[in-house]
Amino acid sequence: MVAFVVYVMKWAFTLTLLYSLYGLLLRRETFHGVNRVVLLSVLFLAMVLPFCRVSTEHVTFMSRQVAEVEQAVGEFVSAAAVAESSDSPVSVVAPAVQLSLWPRLLVGGYVVGVVACFAGWLLSLLSLVRVIRRGRRVQVEGLPSGVRVVVNESLPMSCSWMRWIVLSRSEAARRGHPVLEHELSHVRLGHSWDMLFCEFTARMLWFLPFAWMLRKDMRDLHEYQADRQVLRTGIEEETYQHLLIRHAAGKRTVTAANSFDHSSVKKRLVMMCRRPSTRRAALKAVYLLPLAGLAVTAFARPTLVSDLRQVLDREASAAPLLSPAALVKSVEAVRQEPEPVAPVAPVEEEAVAEAPAEEVAPQPEETTDMVLDTLPAIHVAAKTPSTTAAEQAAPAEDGPVEVRRTTAAPITPEEFFQMRYDYWIEQRDGETYVKWFYYVRNEEELIQLDGENCYIMDTGTGDRYMCRRIEGYPDKKINIRLMHYKGSVVQFTLVFPPLEEGVKEIAFFRPGLSSVGSVRLKDIVREVPKIIR
């Protein structure tokens, strides 16, 4: 019991230490994926670091304080056992027995709190199971395999859990609806597993406010990520924001699930309108390394040799004549005195001297030759390197070409992530130029695009404008392996026939890449700047 109480205290201390700077450094940043990894790392490290056993030669200030706290907790919890096993009079034992009531009350209160928190969580899960069973199963085309959609009209708010999506309205059970896309984002990103980890930690450390604050921050991050995924599907940002405001007055659903209205609507709207954070801001997450090292140092313990050395020095200063050093000197003085040696007959000495000569006989010189004759012969052909599988394979035909220089986009990565679409259109010289932008995430990026199947479609009439050419690439095909462009934006220019005057909404189709639905032409047309002389 003492070891468990000490572990819980270390767990709470580590979580507080690692989470202390998150709200100051990372909570307002827009790279939600990095923040999610940071929070999961805080949860994992807080649970694991107390088990780390590090030995040091010298006692540090932090380790001394932690050791004193552990000793005080151990004496406080085990006061009853010490008192009952002592042989002191009753008048002395009585106060110790009375003090032992407090640790029992503290441990009992902690256990009751843990049981109550887990009971409430289990009741929430049972209510979610009841809602799913009472709902009506519907089939929605285009969903990933394993995802199930249930409609329950009595549910005030849509939610999701693991691979289940529970909708409060039947009209939302179609692809493209913001509510369904929002809940589907939770399922795809695996947010339920994160919440399992957060719920377990928060209920084990129910007395720690930082555990519940971390749980809320993780839930907010999930909503931010789901909102961003919904906007990337092509849904209008203004329409989606109005939908959030209309649902702001709705009641909340079960706490165990990921709900459409779990996070504050104001925070979500502010996060949508906030400018994307720079890549340098992600370096703030490095603060976990020194704090984790500080926690390990706090839990470090001096080695046994250091403890023994301190004990010996203390004993030597208390009784110099009885110290180990004085005893060693007295023993060495006794050993230096000459000892009497008994005479030995010369015949016996010769016998003893001849004994080793008879036992160790020299080996014959032919042994080496005999061993060599028994070894297998080494063929010279075995030394020649064999042809590897990579050398035997024929070079791939029509493979990607390594490209180290290409056309850089006239926009920065920050401006790219602010764009609603990853292309714009220029109409000049009697043709339509589509500037397609691509963000390079790796040092070696494989980019493939078949222009034969690229076209612009007028969504009003259904007319298709096929790709004529791709500037800089023959046969209207892009099949390159871009080198050393990590973190930058490159552009590719696709040329199409001129669009007619009556075109208002279009759709740009690209095989193998994500395509958006209907787009207003005026939103993506870029006028060529004029040159005034």
N, C-alpha and C positions, 0 to 999 in steps of 0.2 A: 504493500500500500504506500509506503514512504517513497519508493522508486517511482510509482505512478504519479503521485502528487508532484514530485520534483520534475518529472517529464512534462506534465501539463503546464507548470510554471515556466519551464524553458520554452515550450511551444508558444505560449502567449507572449513571452518576451521577444522571441525571434520574429514572430508575426508583426508585432508592434514596431520593431526596429526596421524591418524591410519595407513595411507599408508606410512608414512615417513620411517619406518624401514623395510618394506617388502623387498625392493631391497637389503638391506644390510644383512638381516638374512636368507631369505627363497627363493629368486629367483633362486639360483643355486642348490638347493636341488632337489632330484629326486622323493620325495613322492608327486607326482602331485595332488593326491586326497586331501591331507592336504592343499596344497597351494590353491586349488580351494575353499575349505571351508573357508580359511582365507580371500580370496578376496571377497567372497560373504558376509562374516560377516562384512568386512569393509564397503561394500556398504550399508548393512542393518543398521548397527549402525550409520553410518554417516547421514542417513536419519531420524532415530528415536530419537537419543539422544538429538537433539535440542528441542524436545517436552517435555523432562523430566523436571518436576518441583520439585526441591529439595530445602528445606528450612533449613537454618543453623542459629545458634544463633549469630555467629560472621561473619563479612565480611572478606573473604579471598582476597589475592592479585589478583588472577586470576578473581574472580567474580567482584571485583571492577573495573578492567580494562575493562572487557566485558560490565559492566553496563555503564561505561563512553562512550564506543564506541557506544552502543545502544542509549544513550541520544544524542550524537553528530549527529548520523544518523537521529534520529527523528527530531531534531531541524533543520537539514539541509534540509530534505525532506519537512517538514511542514513549511518552512520559509514563503512561499507565503500566506498560510492561516492565519498565525499570523499577517503578515503585512497588509493584507486586512481588518482584523477585528479590528485593532488598531485605536485609535482616535488621533494619533500624526499628526503633520503637514506633508505636502507633501514632504518637503525637507528631512525628516527622513524616510518616507515610501519608497521612490524611491530606495535607495540602497538595501533594503530587497527584493523588487520585482525583482531587477536585479540579485541578488544571487540565487533566486529560479529557474532560468533557468538551472543551472547546475544539480541539482537532476533530473529535467525533462529529460535532455539530457542523463544522465546516465541510468535512468530507461528505457527510450525509446531505447537506444542502446542495453541494455540487452534483451529487448523483441524482437527487430529486430534480434539479434543473435540467440535467441531460435527458432524463426520462421524459419529462414534460415536453421539452423541445422536440424530441424525436417522435413522441406521440402525436403532437400537433402536425408534424410533417407527414406522418403516415396517414392521418385523417384526411389531409389535403390530397394525398395520392389516391386514397380510396374514393374521395368525392370525384376526382378526375376520371377514375375508372368507371364510376357510375354514370357520369355524363357521357362517356364514350359508348357505353353499352346501350343507353337510352336513345342515342342518336341514330340517324338514318344514314346508312352507308351509300355514298354516291360515287360514280365513276367519272373521273376527269381525265381527258386525253392530254398526253404530253407530260405527265408527271414521271419522275424517276421511279425505277422499280422498287417496290417495297413501301412506298408512301401511300397511306390510306387517308381518305377524306371522309369525315362524318359531319352531318348537318344536324344541329340541335337548336331548334327555334327558341327554346326556353333559356338558353345561355345568353347572358347579357353582352358578352364580348368573346370574339374569336380567340383561340389559343392553339398551342401545339405542344407536343411532348414526344420525344424520340422520333418515331416514324408516323405518328398520328397527328392529323390536322383536324381540329374541331371548329366548324364555322357556325356563326349564329344566324346567318341568313343564307337561304338557298341560292339567291342570285349571285353570291360571291363565289360559287363553286364552278368557276371557269377560268381558264388561263388568261392572263392579262389583267385580271381584277387586282387592285392594289392589296386588298386584305389577304387574298390567297397567295399572292407573290411574296408578301411580307412573312407569312407563316412558313411558306416553303423555303425562304432564306434561312430561317431558324433551323429547319430540318437539315438542309444541305450543309450548313456550317457546323452542325453537331453541338449546338449550344446547350442541349440538355445534359450532356456529359460534364460540361463546365459547371453547370448549376448543381449537379450531384456532388462534385468536389466542394463547391462553396457551401452548400447546405450542410454537409458533414462537418466541415471545419467550424462553421458558425454555431452549430449546435453542440459540438464538443467544447468550444470556448464561448459558451453563451454569456458568460460574465464579462467578456472583452468587447467593448464597443467597436474596436477596429475590425473585428471579424465581421460584424454586421455591416459596417461601412464598406468593406471590400466586397461583400456580397451584393450590395446595391450598386457599386461601381461596375461590377461584372455584368449585372443585368442591364444597366444603361449602355454599356458597350455593345451588348447583343442587339439592343434596339437600334443603335447607330449603324451597326453593320447591316442589319436587315433593311433599314431605310435606304442606305446607299445601294444595296442590291436591287431594291425596287426601282429606284431612279435610273439605274443602269439598264433596265429592261425597256426604257423608252417612255415610261409614264411621265406626264407633265409634272414638274415640281410644284407648280402652283396648285394644281388639282389635288395632288397628294397632301399638301399642307392643309388645304381646306378640309379634306377627309379626316385628318388628325384632329383638327379643331372641333369638328362635329362629334367625334367620339370622345372628346375630353370630358364631357359631362356624364358619360356612361359609367356603370359600376364595374368594378374590377372582378376578374374571374379568379379561379383557384390559384393560390400562390405557388403551387408546385410546377405549373406550366409556364411556357413562354407566351405572354399575352400581347395583343396588339396595343394595349394601353397600359403596360406595366410601368414604363418610364414616364417621367414628366414631359408633357407635350412641349412646354416652353424650352426645355433643354434640347429636345430633338429638333425643334425649329431653328434654334440658335446654331446647333451643330451643322444643320444643312446649309445655312447661309454663311458659315465661317469659311474663311479662305483656307485652302489646304496648307498644312504645316510643311516646312522645309525638311529636307532629308537630314540636315544637321541636327534638327531637334530630336531625331530618334536616338542620338548619342546620349541623351539624358538617361536612357535606360541603363547605362553603365554604372549608375549609382548603386546597383545591386551588388556589384563585386566588392567594393570596400566594406559595405555593411555586412555582407555574408562573411568576409574575413574577420570583421570585428566580432561577429557572433561566435565563430569558431575559436577565436582567441579567448573569448569570455568563458567558453566551455573547456578550455585546455586545462590539463593537469600536469604538474611537475613530475619528472621521472622518479622512480624509487631510489635511485642513487643519490639524487639531490636531497630527498627526504632523509636518508640514512646519514648523509654528510652533515646535515643540520643537527641531527640528533647526537652524532659523535662529537661535534664541536661543543654543543651545549653540555654534554657529560664531561668533556675534558676541562672545560672552564669551571665546572662545579667541583670536581675531584681530580686534580692533576696527577696524583700518584697512582690513581686507579684508572686512568684513561687508557684506551687501547694503545696509544703510542708508547706510553711508559711500559706497558706490559710487553710490547714487541721488543723494546730495547733490552729489557731484563732477560728475555728468552734468547736473544742474539748473544748476550754476554755469556750465558751458560753454554751455548753451543760452541763458542770459541775456545773453551778450556780443553786441553788435550785429554783424550781418553786412553786408558791402558789397552795395549794390543797383545793378545796371547801369542806365544811363539808357535810357529808352524814348521813341521818337519820338511826338509828339502825334497824328500821323495814325493810327498803329497803335492808340493808346488809344481813339480815336473808333470805329475799326472794331470793336474788341473790345466796346465799350459798346453799339454798335448791333446786334451779333449776337444777343443774347438777345431783343431786341424783335422782330426779324424771325422768330425761331423760334417764340415763343409768341404766337399770334394770339388775340384775344378771340373768344369764341363768340357767335353771334347770340342775341338775346333770344327768338326764336321757338322755340328748341330745347325749352324746358320745355313749351310748349304742344303741340309735336309729339309729345313723349313721352307726355303725358297723353292725347292723342287715340288713341294706339296701345294703351293699356291697356284691358282688357275692363271693361265696365260692371258695377258692383256692384249687385245687386238688393236692395231693402229686404226682400223676403220671405225672403232667406237669413239675415237677422239674427234672425228669430223662432225661438225654441227649438223643436226638434222634439219630439214626444211620445216618451218613452223606452219601452222594452219593459216596464219595471216599472209605468209608468202605464197602459199599454194592457191589462196583464193584469188580469183581474177578481179581486177579493178572494176568497181561498179560503173555501169554506163549511165549517162544522163543524171549523174549525181549532182548534189549542190556544189556550187562554185564558191570558193573562199573569196570574200570581198572585204578589203580593208579600208576602202574609201567609198563613201556614198553621199547622197545629197542630204544634208542636215536640214531639219525643219526650221522655219523662221519663228518658232515658238519655243519657250522654255518648258521643262517638265511640269513646273507649277501651272503654267497656262494650259498645258495639255490636259491635266487632270480637272481643270475647271471647265473645259469644253463639254458640252452636252453630247456631241457626236465626235467621232475621230476622223472627220473629213470635212472639207468645204468644197464648194463648186465655183469655178470661174468660167464665165462665158466670154470668149474673145476669139478673134480670127475665124469666125464662122464655125467654131467647134466648142464643145463643153469639156473643160478640164476638171477632173476630180483629184484634188490633193488629199491623198490618204496618208494619215500620220500613224506611226507605229512607235511605241515606247519600248526600248531595248532593256531587258531586265538581266541579261547574262552577258558574260564576256564573249561567248560564242552563241549566237542566236540563229536558228534556222527559220528562214522566212520563205514561204511558198504561196504562190497565188497564180491561178490559171485565168488569164484574161479572156479566154474563149467563152467562159461561162459567166463573166461579169456583165451586168446590164443595169440600166436605170429604167424603172417602170413608172409610168404615169398612173397613179392609183385611181385617177378619175376615169380615164378611158381604157386603161390596160395596155397602152402602147409601150413597147420595149425599145430602148436605145442600147444597141450592143456596143461593146468596147472595140474601138478601132485599133488601138496600139497602146503600149506602155512605154513611155519615154525612157530610153537607155537600155531596154531589154528586148531582144529579138523574140519573134514567135509569140509575142504577147504573154510571156510566162516569166514569173519571178521564182527562181529556185537557187537561193544563195545561202551561204553560211557567213553571216556578218560577224566580223572580228573586231574586238576592242571598241565597242560602242556602248558599253554598259552605262545605264543611267541617262542616256540621251534620247532625243526624239528624232527619227528620220522620216522622210517623206517619199512617196512614190506617186507619180503622176499618171493617171489613166485618162485617155482621150476618148470621148464619145461624140456622136453626132450632135448638132445643135438642137436644143430643146425648142419646141413650139411655144408660141406666145401664151397660149391658154393653159399651160401647165402650172398648177398651183401646189400640188402635193406629189411627192415622189417617194420611191423606195429604192435604196441602193443595195443590190444583191451581190455577195461575194462568196464563192464556194469555199467551204472549209473555215470560214471566219464568221463571227457573230454578225448578224444582220439585224437592223432595226426595222420597225414597221413604217407607217406613213409619217413622212416628215414634210413640214411646210417648206417650200422652196426658198421663201424669203429668209428663213432662219439660217440657211447654210450657204447662201450666195455671198461671195466676197467680191467686191468691186476692185478691179485692178487700179492701183494708185496712178494718178496722172503725173506726167512730167511737165512741169511748167517752166518755160525758158524766158 
